[in-house]
């Protein structure tokens, strides 16, 4: 217990978990407990805790939008909500995300059908722990690709079982290329990471990034000659990548990633994803490749990019004029 002096002259006792919280976290708990009570009153205005919280969240989102942060998924989710008739509840979490108790009290109170975790770093594992604490089913939680690696689930131990996440080009696991890695690198004591970490999500992500970089340089050299490449030449190489099934087999990457063909107009290579689920010990892929809805998403991206270019005075590239 902790004691605080009150202006009346008396000491008021607080539980330790009440004082070991931030002011925003304490405020959001008041929002959950007493949404209709008056929080702020001036000569001309009165705001309840719920109204003040919504106003504060609007301000926070506006600030993040000015910095280019925080708005990525919101427009698409709201568009989907209008098309399919579901309600979106936006629950911003302050970086780095270690204080989420008030947020998960709101989730416990409202019991949404699903929770989309758009997090990063410790924010993810904290969210899963809080879901366990309030009894929210992890099977109904879905994370974006940067919310779906081993460090996001292991801190919650068995509590993370059933949690789902998107994966882009890879999941956990070892393939032919990993056998070559062991033979030519680790068996010769040249590996930088622990062998036990090879095949995990983050390691595989690094391997694919390196693979794409090397293939881009190789593609650029096919056009410009076997010599050091400039940044412009490597960009051309990236925009002309064509890693088909034949090349994947040569790289030992069949099953490790999907075939990838890029262009000036398409930096995604189709935009397909898979879903994976944590079984308490490791990630298991639970879907085939799922295509993105380009008819819905692409016009929104084009409009956002055009607006950004206008605001920054940027002249967009015309891919039809490039070879």
N, C-alpha and C positions, 0 to 999 in steps of 0.2 A: 504494500500500500504506500502511496505517496500523499503528502499533505500540502495544500496550497492555502495561502492566507486570503480570506475574503474581505472586501471593504467593510462588511458589518462587524468585523473584529473576530469572527469565528474561523476555525480551520475547516476546510472541506477536504474529505478524503477521496482519492481516486485510486482505482485499481491500476496495477503496473501496466497492463496492456492498454489502458486508456491514455496513459501519458507517453507511452513509447510509440506514438503515431504522429504523422504529420498533420498540420492544420487542415489541408485539403481532404485527407482521409477521414478525419473526425467530422468535417462538414458534411461529406457525402453520407456518412452514417446517420446524421441528423435528417438528411433528405429522405432516407429510407424509412426511418422511424416516424418522422413527423412532417410529411410532405406539405400538409395544409396549414401548419403553424406559421405565424409571421416571423420572418427572419430579419427583414430590414424595413424600417418605417421612417419616412421623411415627411416634410410638411405636405408634399404633393403626391407622394407615391408610397405604396405598400407592396412588398413582395413576400410571398411565402417561400419556404425552403425549396420547394419544387420549382417555382418560377425563377428564383435566383440561380439555381443550379442550371436550368436550361439556358438562361441568359449568359452565364459564365461559360458554358460549353460552346455557345455560338461565337463568343469572343475568341475562345481558344482555337476553334476551327478556322476562324478568319485569320488569326495570326499565323497559324501553320500554313494556310493557303498562300499567304504573302511570302512565306519562306520556301514555298514549293513542297511542303510536307503535309502528310495527314489526309489529303483529299483523294488519294489515288483510287480507292475502291468505292467511295461514297456515291458518286454520280451513277456508276453502273448498277450498284445495289438498289438505288432509288428507282432507276429505270426498270429494273427487273420487278421490283415491288409493284409498280404501276401496271406492268404487263400481266403479272400472275396473281395479283391480289393478296400479297402478304405484307406484313408490317416490318419495317427495319428499325431496330433500336440501336442507336449509335452510342457507344460507351468508350469515350477516349480515355486512355491511360497515360499518365505523365511519365516521361522517360526518367530513369531507366526501367521503371515498371515493377519495382520491388514492393510497392504498396498498392494492393488491389482489393483489400477486404471490402471496402464500401461498394466497389463495382460488382463484386460477386454477391453481395447482399441484395443488390438490385436484380441480379440474374436469378437468385433464389426466390425473390418475391414475384418476379414476372414470369418465370419458367418458360423462356423462349424454346421453340422447337429445336433450334440449332444455334450454335455459337461459332462464328467465323473468327478465327484468331489471326489478326494481321499484325504480328508482333516481331520482335527482334531480341536476340540475346536472352538475358535473364528474365525478361518480360514473359517469355513463353513458358518456362518451367514454373514460374510463379503462378501464372494463370492456371496451369494444370493442377498444381497443389491446392489452389483456392477452390477449383472445381470439385476436388475430392472433399474438401472441408464442408462445402455446402450441399454435397450430394448430387451434383449435376453429372449426368452420364457422359463419360468421355467418348462413348460411341457417337454422340451427337455433336462432338466438337471437330471442326475441320480447320486446319492451318494452311496458310499459303506456303510457298516453297521454302522461304527462310524461317518458317516455324516448324520445320520437319526434319530435324537432324537428331542424332543421339544426345547431344547436350541439352536439347529441349525436353526430353522425356526421362532421362536417367535420374535427375535429381528427385523426381516424384516417385521413383522406384515402381513398385507394382501398381501404384495409383494411376499411372499413365496408360495402363492396358486398355486398348480399344480406341485410343486417340488416333485420328486420321489426319493426313496431310497430303498436299499436292507435291508431286515430283515432276520435274521437267524432262531432263535427258537421262536421268539415272535414279537408281535407288541404292541401297546397300547391297553388298555381295561381291564375289570375285569371279572374273572371267578369264579368257585366254591371255589377255594383256597383263593380268595380274600374275599369271604364271611366269611370263617373260620378265616382269618386274622383279620377282623373287630370284629367278635364275641369274639375271645380269646385274642386279643391283644389290639385293639384300643378301644373297649367298656370298657376295664379295665384300660384305660389311660396308656398303656405301649408302645404305638407306638413312634418310634423315629422321623419319618418324619411326615409331615402334611398329613392328610387323603386325601386332594385334590390332592396330588402328587402320591398317591397310584394308580397304573394302568397306569402310564406314562411309556414311553419306558425305561428310565434309572432305574426306580424302578423295573419294571418287569424283566429287565436284572439281577439286583441284586438278585431278588427272585429265578430266574432259576439257577443262579450260586450257590446260597446257597442250592437249592434243589439237584443239581447234586453232590455237595460236601457231603451232608448228605447221599444220596443214594450210593455214592462210599464207604463211611465208612461202611454203613449197609451191602453192598455186601462183603466187605473185612471181616467183622465180621462173616458172614455166613460161611466163609472158616476157619477163624483163631480163632473164639471164641469171646464172648462178653467181650472185654477188650480193653484198649487203643491200637490203631494201630500205627505201625511204618510208615514212609514215603513210604517204599517199598511196604508194605501191602496195603496202600491206593492207590498207583499207580496201583497195581493189581486190586483193586476194580474199579477204573476208567476204566481200560482196559477191564473189564468184565461187565460193565453196560449193562443192558437189560431192558429198561423202555418201556414196551409194552402198548397196549391200556388198558389192565386190570389194570396195575400199575398206569397209568395216571388217571384212574377213581378213584382209591383208594386215590391218591394224590389230587384230585380235580382239575386236570390240563388238562382235555380233552379240546382241542381247544386252550389251552394256549401254548402248544409246541407239536411238532410231536414226534412219537415214536422214541426212540434212542437206537441203539445197537452198542457198541464200541468193539474194539479188539486191540491187539498189533499192527496190520498192519493198522488199520483204527481208527484214533482218531477223525474223523469228524462225523461218523454215517450216511454216505451217501452223505453229502454235498449239500443238497437241500436248496433253498431259496425261499422267497416270495418277492413281490414288494409292496410297500406302497406309498401312495400319500397324501400330506398335502392339506386339503380342505380349509385352512384358519383358522380353529379352532382346528382340530384334524387330526390324521393319519387315513387313510382308506386303508385296504388291497385291492389291485386291481388285484391280480393274485392267482392262485393255487400254490402249491409247484412246483418249477422249478428245475429239476436235473442239476447238474454241468456236464460239458463235461469231464468226467474222462479220456477218451481215449486221449484227447489232453493235459489236465492239469497234470495228474499223472506222465507221463514220464518226464515232465519238472521239477516237484517237485523232482522226484527221482534223476535226473541228478544234480540239484542244491544241493541237500542234500549230494550226493556222493562227489561232488567237495568240499563242505564245510568240510566234514569229512576228506578228504585227506589233505586239507590245515591245519587243526587243529590237525591232528594225532589221529582222533577218529575212533575206530572200531565200525561200525554199528551193531545194534542188528540183530539177525537172528530170526524172529518171528516163523519160522517153527520149531525151536528147543525149543520153550517155550510153556508151558501149562497154 
